[in-house]
Amino acid sequence: MEVTLREYIESRMDEREKVHAAQLESSERSLELAASALREKLEGMNQFRHQIDNERALYVRRDGLDALVKMHNTDIDRLTTRLEKLENWQSNVLGRQLIFGGAVIVISAIVTAALRLVGH
């Protein structure tokens, strides 16, 4: 069986086209798989980014924390002042009680001595 040059070239070209089409189809399939894998990876990254953004919303901001600390420091200063005043008042009352107690003892001693003098 004799094949003309034209038929030979056409059959070789057909074979090459089939091989090229198969390679192209394989490349497209590989590209689709890679694109799908990349999309999945990007979705995971976006979910992770979204999770980080949600967690950052829970963080305390520095200016808010500073304001809160300042407010608490003011409260602490106010309470410290009140405590100092109460301690001073307590010391004052204790001193007065001691003096009053001493005065009562002295007066009772004087009264007792006077009654002894009168009673004898």
Secondary structure, DSSP 8 states (H G I E B T S, - for coil): ----HHHHHHHHHHHHHHHHHHHHHHHHHHHHHHHHHHHHHHHHHHHHHHHHHHHHTTS--HHHHHHHHHHHHHHHHHHHHHHHHHHHHHHHHHHHHHHHHHHHHHHHHHHHHHHHHHH-
